[in-house]
Amino acid sequence: PEEYFESVKIGKDTWMVKNLDVVTYRNGDPITHMDQVKGWLTATSGAWCVYNNDTSHLENLGRMYNWHAVNDSRNIAPEGWHVATYSEWQALINTLGGVDSAGAKLKEVGFTYWAPPNAGATNSTGFSAYAGGYRSETDGSFKDIGGFGFWWLNSPSSPGYAYSMQLSTITEKAYTSENLKNFGAYVRCVKD
């Protein structure tokens, strides 16, 4: 099954080229579909949604998950893969020349998936990151498609928070941020 996923080797790790798009954990248990705002904000277990609850975004963006889905012991990653860790993202950034320029090498070129200016984007890695926006952990709204992309790291940061990787249209940087666990972000997996 792992060969089914298009991937690219960057440095020592092999990364999925697309955001994760699964509705079950590895054992087949369903991940809760949470399109309602109230449910999203109060969820204490794994949940997924699609940007703006619009399934036309599925093919290009995949699904957004809360951190509870990423951290579930049933494993959101398909067999042969795992959710990228903090150290794997850091290694990726270091391989690409550091925080100040790594984002440019990860972002899809042009303005189909990024609003202008899409600063410095070359996608020289083939990682093909899209600006899929996010789901707010404070009001459940969908925000900043075209402007930002966020990907969960399988690493808690402090109580109630976890790390994500963030790319922006206005900078070439790739940096980590801390988000509440009910933030909605995408997932990229790394080959075991």
LINZI-V712664 format. One record per pair of residues at least 24 apart in sequence whose C-alpha atoms are under 10 Angstrom apart, sorted by the first residue. I is the first residue (numbers start at 0). J is the second residue. D is the distance in Angstrom with one decimal. If there is no record, write none. Layout:
i,j,d
I,J,D
I,J,D
This chain:
i,j,d
0,77,8.0
0,78,7.0
0,79,7.8
0,80,10.0
1,77,7.4
1,78,6.5
1,79,5.6
1,80,7.2
1,190,8.1
1,191,9.8
2,79,9.1
4,77,9.6
4,80,9.9
4,188,10.0
6,125,8.8
6,126,8.3
6,188,9.5
6,189,8.8
6,190,8.8
7,124,7.7
7,125,6.6
7,126,6.8
7,127,9.9
7,189,9.6
7,190,10.0
8,124,8.3
8,125,8.9
8,126,9.0
8,189,9.5
8,190,9.5
9,90,9.5
9,91,6.9
9,92,9.9
9,94,7.6
9,95,8.6
9,124,6.7
9,125,8.8
9,126,8.5
10,90,7.8
10,91,6.8
10,92,9.7
10,93,9.2
10,94,5.9
10,95,8.4
10,124,9.8
11,87,9.3
11,90,8.5
11,91,8.6
11,94,9.0
12,83,9.9
12,87,7.7
12,88,9.8
12,90,8.7
12,91,8.0
12,189,6.7
12,190,7.1
12,191,8.8
13,80,9.5
13,188,8.6
13,189,5.6
13,190,5.5
13,191,8.5
14,80,9.0
14,81,9.8
14,82,9.8
14,83,8.5
14,87,10.0
14,91,9.8
14,125,9.8
14,126,7.6
14,187,7.1
14,188,6.0
14,189,4.6
14,190,6.4
14,191,10.0
15,80,8.9
15,83,10.0
15,126,7.7
15,127,9.7
15,186,9.5
15,187,6.1
15,188,5.6
15,189,6.4
15,190,7.9
16,124,9.9
16,125,7.3
16,126,5.3
16,127,6.3
16,128,8.0
16,187,7.9
16,188,8.9
16,189,9.9
17,58,9.4
17,59,7.8
17,60,7.6
17,61,7.5
17,126,7.9
17,127,7.5
17,128,7.8
17,129,9.1
17,185,9.8
17,186,8.8
17,187,7.0
17,188,8.9
18,57,9.7
18,58,9.6
18,59,8.2
18,60,6.2
18,61,5.3
18,62,7.4
18,63,8.8
18,127,9.7
18,128,8.4
18,129,9.0
18,131,9.8
18,150,8.6
18,184,9.9
18,185,6.2
18,186,5.5
18,187,5.2
18,188,8.0
19,60,8.4
19,61,5.7
19,62,6.5
19,63,8.3
19,64,9.3
19,75,8.9
19,76,8.0
19,77,9.1
19,82,9.3
19,185,7.0
19,186,5.4
19,187,6.0
19,188,7.3
20,47,9.5
20,49,9.7
20,57,7.7
20,58,8.7
20,59,9.9
20,60,8.3
20,61,4.6
20,62,5.2
20,63,8.3
20,64,9.6
20,75,9.8
20,76,9.7
20,185,9.0
20,186,8.6
20,187,9.8
21,47,8.9
21,61,8.2
21,62,7.4
21,63,9.8
21,64,9.8
21,75,7.5
21,76,8.3
21,77,8.5
22,46,9.0
22,47,7.5
22,48,9.6
22,62,8.6
22,64,9.9
22,75,8.6
23,47,10.0
23,68,9.8
23,73,9.3
23,74,9.1
23,75,7.1
23,76,9.5
23,77,9.5
24,68,8.5
24,69,9.7
24,71,8.4
24,72,9.0
24,73,5.7
24,74,5.5
24,75,4.7
24,76,7.3
24,77,7.9
25,72,9.6
25,73,6.2
25,74,5.6
25,75,6.0
25,76,6.7
25,77,5.9
25,78,6.9
26,73,6.4
26,74,7.9
26,75,9.1
26,77,9.5
26,78,9.7
27,73,8.8
27,74,10.0
27,75,9.9
28,73,8.0
28,74,10.0
28,75,10.0
30,64,9.3
30,68,7.2
30,71,9.9
30,75,8.6
31,64,9.7
31,68,8.9
32,64,9.4
33,64,9.4
33,65,9.8
34,139,9.2
35,139,8.2
35,140,9.9
36,134,9.8
36,135,9.7
36,136,9.7
36,137,9.9
36,138,7.2
36,139,5.0
36,140,7.4
37,138,8.5
37,139,7.5
38,139,9.0
39,64,10.0
39,65,8.4
39,134,9.2
39,135,9.4
39,136,8.1
39,137,9.8
39,138,9.1
39,139,6.5
39,140,9.8
39,181,6.9
39,182,8.8
39,183,8.9
40,65,9.8
40,134,10.0
40,135,8.7
40,136,6.2
40,137,7.1
40,138,7.2
40,139,6.2
40,180,9.6
40,181,6.1
40,182,8.5
41,136,9.4
41,139,10.0
41,181,7.8
42,67,8.4
42,180,9.3
42,181,7.1
43,67,6.7
43,68,9.4
43,180,8.7
43,181,8.1
44,68,6.6
44,69,9.8
44,70,9.3
44,71,8.0
44,180,9.9
44,181,9.5
45,69,7.3
45,70,8.1
45,71,7.0
45,75,9.4
45,181,9.4
46,181,9.0
46,183,9.0
47,183,7.9
47,184,9.3
47,185,9.6
48,134,8.8
48,183,7.9
48,184,9.5
48,185,10.0
49,131,9.9
49,133,9.7
49,134,9.2
49,141,9.3
49,183,9.4
49,185,9.9
50,131,7.5
50,132,7.6
50,133,7.4
50,134,7.5
50,140,9.3
50,141,6.4
50,142,8.6
50,144,8.3
50,183,9.2
50,184,9.8
51,132,9.9
51,133,9.6
51,134,8.7
51,140,7.9
51,141,5.8
51,142,8.6
51,144,9.7
52,141,8.9
56,131,8.7
59,112,8.9
59,129,8.1
59,131,8.8
60,112,9.4
60,128,9.2
60,129,7.1
60,130,8.5
60,131,6.1
60,132,9.5
60,148,9.9
60,185,8.1
61,131,9.0
61,185,7.5
61,186,8.7
62,131,9.6
62,183,9.2
62,184,8.2
62,185,6.4
62,186,8.2
63,131,9.0
63,132,9.5
63,133,7.6
63,134,7.9
63,149,9.4
63,150,8.9
63,151,9.5
63,182,9.2
63,183,5.5
63,184,4.9
63,185,4.7
63,186,7.4
64,133,9.6
64,134,9.0
64,150,9.4
64,151,8.4
64,180,9.7
64,181,8.5
64,182,8.0
64,183,5.3
64,184,5.6
64,185,6.2
64,186,7.6
65,134,9.0
65,136,9.1
65,151,8.5
65,179,9.0
65,180,6.1
65,181,5.2
65,182,5.7
65,183,5.0
65,184,6.6
65,185,8.7
65,186,9.9
66,151,7.1
66,152,8.8
66,153,8.3
66,154,9.4
66,155,8.9
66,159,9.9
66,160,8.7
66,161,7.2
66,162,9.2
66,163,9.5
66,178,9.1
66,179,8.3
66,180,4.9
66,181,6.5
66,182,7.3
66,183,7.7
66,184,8.1
66,185,9.8
66,186,9.8
67,161,9.9
67,180,6.7
67,181,7.8
67,182,9.9
68,180,9.6
69,151,7.5
69,152,8.2
69,153,6.5
69,154,9.4
69,180,9.8
69,185,9.8
69,186,8.1
70,151,9.9
70,152,9.5
70,153,6.6
70,154,8.3
70,155,8.8
70,161,9.9
70,180,9.9
75,186,9.4
75,188,9.6
76,186,9.0
76,187,9.0
76,188,6.8
76,189,9.0
76,190,9.7
77,188,8.6
77,190,9.6
78,190,9.2
78,191,8.8
79,188,9.7
79,189,8.7
79,190,6.0
79,191,5.5
80,187,9.7
80,188,6.0
80,189,5.5
80,190,4.4
80,191,5.1
81,153,8.7
81,186,9.9
81,187,8.6
81,188,5.3
81,189,5.5
81,190,6.4
81,191,6.4
82,150,9.7
82,151,8.0
82,152,6.8
82,153,5.8
82,154,9.5
82,186,6.8
82,187,6.2
82,188,4.5
82,189,6.3
82,190,8.9
82,191,9.6
83,150,8.9
83,151,7.7
83,152,5.5
83,153,6.0
83,154,8.8
83,163,9.9
83,164,10.0
83,186,7.9
83,187,6.3
83,188,5.3
83,189,5.6
83,190,9.0
84,151,8.6
84,152,5.0
84,153,4.9
84,154,6.1
84,155,9.9
84,162,9.2
84,163,9.6
84,187,9.9
84,188,9.0
84,189,8.7
85,151,9.1
85,152,5.6
85,153,6.8
85,154,6.0
85,155,9.2
85,156,9.8
85,162,7.5
85,163,8.3
85,164,8.6
85,175,8.6
86,152,9.1
86,153,9.7
86,154,9.1
87,152,8.9
87,153,9.9
87,189,8.4
88,152,7.8
88,163,9.5
88,164,7.6
88,173,9.5
88,174,9.2
88,175,8.7
88,189,9.9
89,164,9.5
89,173,9.6
89,174,8.9
89,175,8.9
91,173,9.9
92,172,9.3
92,173,7.1
92,174,8.5
95,123,9.7
95,124,8.6
95,173,9.9
97,172,8.3
97,173,8.2
97,174,9.5
98,171,8.4
98,172,5.3
98,173,5.3
98,174,6.2
98,175,9.3
99,170,8.4
99,171,6.2
99,172,4.4
99,173,6.8
99,174,8.5
100,170,8.5
100,171,5.1
100,172,5.2
100,173,7.2
101,166,9.4
101,171,6.6
101,172,5.9
101,173,5.6
101,174,8.9
102,128,9.0
102,165,8.6
102,166,6.0
102,167,7.9
102,168,9.3
102,170,7.7
102,171,4.8
102,172,4.7
102,173,4.4
102,174,8.1
103,128,9.7
103,166,8.7
103,167,9.3
103,168,9.2
103,170,7.8
103,171,4.6
103,172,6.9
103,173,8.0
104,128,9.3
104,171,8.1
104,172,9.5
104,173,9.5
105,129,9.0
105,166,8.6
105,171,9.2
105,172,9.8
105,173,8.6
106,130,8.3
106,148,9.4
106,166,7.8
106,167,8.9
106,168,8.7
106,171,8.8
106,173,9.8
110,145,8.2
110,168,9.6
111,145,8.4
112,144,8.3
112,145,5.8
112,146,9.0
112,147,10.0
112,168,9.8
113,144,7.8
113,145,4.3
113,146,6.2
113,147,8.0
113,148,9.3
113,167,8.6
113,168,6.3
113,169,9.8
114,143,9.6
114,144,8.3
114,145,4.7
114,146,5.9
114,147,9.1
114,167,9.5
114,168,6.5
114,169,9.0
115,145,8.3
115,146,8.4
115,168,6.7
115,169,7.9
116,146,9.4
116,167,9.7
116,168,6.0
116,169,6.1
116,170,8.7
117,145,8.9
117,146,8.4
117,147,9.9
117,166,9.9
117,167,7.5
117,168,4.1
117,169,6.0
117,170,7.4
117,171,8.2
118,167,8.2
118,168,5.8
118,169,5.4
118,170,5.2
118,171,5.6
118,172,9.1
119,168,8.9
119,169,9.0
119,170,7.5
119,171,5.7
119,172,9.5
120,168,8.6
120,170,9.1
120,171,7.1
121,171,9.8
126,187,9.9
128,166,8.4
128,187,9.8
129,166,8.9
129,167,9.7
129,168,9.8
130,165,9.6
130,166,7.6
130,167,7.4
130,168,7.7
131,184,8.6
131,185,8.0
132,166,10.0
132,167,9.6
132,183,8.9
132,184,7.9
132,185,9.0
133,182,7.4
133,183,5.4
133,184,5.5
133,185,8.0
134,181,8.5
134,182,5.8
134,183,4.3
134,184,6.9
134,185,9.9
135,178,9.6
135,179,9.3
135,181,7.8
135,182,5.5
135,183,6.5
135,184,9.3
136,178,8.1
136,179,6.4
136,180,7.6
136,181,5.0
136,182,4.3
136,183,7.1
137,179,8.8
137,181,8.4
137,182,8.1
138,182,9.9
139,181,8.7
139,182,8.3
139,183,8.6
140,183,9.6
141,183,8.6
143,167,9.7
148,184,7.9
148,185,7.9
149,174,9.8
149,175,9.1
149,176,9.0
149,182,9.8
149,183,8.4
149,184,5.3
149,185,6.1
149,186,8.3
149,187,10.0
150,175,9.3
150,176,9.9
150,183,9.0
150,184,5.4
150,185,4.6
150,186,5.0
150,187,6.7
150,188,9.9
151,175,9.5
151,176,9.6
151,177,9.7
151,178,9.2
151,180,9.8
151,182,9.5
151,183,8.8
151,184,6.1
151,185,6.2
151,186,5.5
151,187,7.8
151,188,9.9
152,176,9.9
152,177,10.0
152,184,9.8
152,185,9.6
152,186,7.8
152,187,8.6
152,188,9.5
153,186,9.3
153,188,9.9
155,179,9.9
155,180,8.9
